[in-house]
Every structure is written in C-alpha cells, then in structure tokens.
C-alpha cells in the first residue's frame, strides 16, 4: 500500500509505503523536488499478507505524524519538509483494494476521499510523460491484454519520439541494478522482454 499525505505536487509529498521493497519492510518516504528519501526512524519489518483487510490511519498535528496499522503505532516522526497538501492512495508493482477512505478533520468533520482509478493525462501512477505538450504523441491507459495489472500503458505517436519516464529513484554508487521492461507493438502478437543491467 502507498498512503500519500501532504502532497504539494507530483514531486513533493510523503507516503507511507507498507509492504515495500519486495514486501520486506515498511517506512515513510519523503519526496522533495523529485528526490525521495526514507525517514529512517519510521522503518519497520512489517510485511503485508495477501487477501487480508487492514485498518490504516495517519494522524497529523503540525509537523508531528503518527502512523497506525490495525490500531498499533508503527511509525511516529516529526518532519517540517511539507506542512500542507493533499492525500491519496496507490500501489507499487502490485494491486490492492481500498474501502471507506476518509479524512477526519480536527473540528469533527468527516470528508470522504474519492478514489479516481484513472491517472493524470492517461499516464500510469509513478510515471510522467516525457513531453506532455509534444504534438503527435499520446499516452493513454488500456485494458487490452495488460501484463500484471488491470490496465497497461499505451503510447502512440504520429512520428516524433516520446513516451513515459520516472525520476527520483534512489540509487547507490557502485551497486548493480537489474530491471525488466515488457513491450508490445502493433503487429506483434508476442511479448518482447528486455532485462537491462545498470550500474551507477
């Protein structure tokens, strides 16, 4: 689960990453100007079980934040980086269901949190269009033959190059990284797989 709070924009926010890093641990991460860091004092060995409902609560008072899972405090920290912003829900490389999301204000008001399954300008969550104003390049989401989720990213172009990209990835010098990309083009009934190695 990714529970986003104090989101100023796509490059400035906090999120509580539950069951992250291959479902090995959980922590709150702070993204500032596209650069993400883990708040070390919030790291726990918490993993997430499949086919189970969890109650997640995040309480914010000034710069102090308390994160609870099923009523138990798992993370508590004070950080002044972002002092306001929106909230949201998401996932990373998995799928999840959310029910009854709501915002409880200090004055007692309860505000339902509307979940929009679509993302900005037809671009998948955690990605951005490389040049959203480039004429002839279109990014949309499609339910036609997705690989691991309900929708897949579709990119079409009348000629100019364009697509989607990510930024703010946390990399360590001297470490070797392995990733994979699944691509399918018009006229190709199979799937092409590329496993690039990257060294920073």
N, C-alpha and C positions, 0 to 999 in steps of 0.2 A: 504494500500500500504506500502511496505517496499522499500525505495530507499537507497541503500547501497553505501557508498563512503569511500575513503581512507581505503580500505580493504587490510590489510597486509596479513592475512590468515584467516582461519575459526574462530579463537579465538581473532582476533584483527581488529576492524573496527568501523565505525559509521553507523547508519542507521536512516533515518527519518521515524518514524512509524506514518503513517497517518490513523486515524480512529482506533487506537488500543484500548486495554483494553475494549473490548466489544463495540467498536465504541463510546466510551465516551469522548476520548481526543486524542491528538496527541503530540508527543515530539520526540526530537532527543535522541537516546541512544548511549552510547559509550561502546563497549566491549573491555576489556583489559585482555589478558591472560585467556579468558574464563569467566570472571566476568563482568556482564553487569550492567550499572548504567544509570539512566535517568539524563540528563542535565536539572536541574530544571528550568533554565531560558528560556528553549525552550518549556515548556508545555503550551498548549492552549486547549480550549474547542472544538476544531474543530472536527466535525464528517463528515463522508463520505456518500453521498447519492448513492443509487443504480441506475444503468442504466444512469449514467452521466459521461461525459468525463471531466477530469481535466487537466490543464496545470501545471506541476510541474517543478520547476527549483531550482537548488542548485548552488550557486556561491561560489568559494573558492579562497581566496587570502592569502597565507601564513597560519597563524593559524586562520584567520577570515573566518567565514562561514555565508552565508545568505540564508535562505530557503524561497521560494515564492510559493504560491498556487494561480493559476489564476491571477498572477501578484502582489498579495498582500504579503508583508513581514509578515510571521507568526513566524519566529524564526531567531534570529541573535545571534551568540555567538563567543567567542574566546577560543580555547582549543588546547594545544600543544601535546596532548597524541599521536595522529597519524599524521605524517607530510607527508604522501605519501601512495600510494596504489591504488588498482583497484576500479571499480564501478560495481554495479549490481542492479537487480530488483527482487522483490519477493513479497510474500503474507504470511499471518499468519492466519490459520484457516478460509480461505475464498478463493475466486477466483477473478481474475482481468485480464483485458487486457491492454497491453501497445502498443502504436503505435508511430512510429517515434522517438525512443530514440536515443539521440546523445550526443556527448561530444564536446563542443566548447572550443578550446584552446585559450590562451591569444594572440597567434600570428595570430589568424583568421582562423586556420584550423578547419574543421568540421569532426568529426570522428563518423561514425555510430556505435551504440552499438548493437552488435549481441546478440540475446537472445537465449540461449540454453535451451529448455524445460526439458531436462534431467539433472540430478544432478550427483555429483561425485560418481563413483563406484556403481551406482544404488541405492543410499540411498536418501530418501526424504529430502527436504530442512529443515534446522534447526536440523537435526539428524546426528548421526555419527555411523558407525559400531563399535560395542564394541571391536572387534578384527579383523580388516580387513585382517590380514595375517593368520588367523586360517584356516587350511585346512578342507574342507568339509562343510563349512558354506558359503552360497551365499546370497547376498542381491541384489534384482532386483526390478524394478518397473513394475506393470502390469495394464492393462486397464480392466481386468476381474472383474466385479462386485465391483467397488470401492464404498465407502460409501458416501463421501461428495465432492469428487474432481474427476478429470479425471482419476487419477491413484491411485493405492494402493501400499503399501509397501509389497513386498513378501520376506519371509525369508525361505530358505530351508537348511537342514542340513543332512549330512550323519551319524550323531551320536553326535558329540561334541556340547555343548551348545554355543549359540551365538545369536546375534541379533543387535538391534539398541538402542541408548540411547541419552539423552540430558544432557547438563551441563550448568552451568552459569545461572540457574534460580534464580530469585530474590525472596527470602522468608523472612518473618519477624517472629522473635521469638514469640511464644505464639499464633500465628494465626492459624486457622483451614482452611485447603485447601481440596477441593473436585475435583476430576478429573474422567475421564472415558476413557476406552480403548475398542475398538471394535476389536475382533479377530475372524478369521475363519480358520479352519483347514481342511485338506484333509478328505473327507468323511462326513463332517458336512455341511448340506445344509442350516442351520440356522446361526444366528449370536449370539455369546455369548457376553454379556456385563457385565463388572465389574466396580463398582463405588467405588474405594478405598478412604478412608479418610486418610489424612496425617497431622501430627502435628509436627512442628519444634520447 
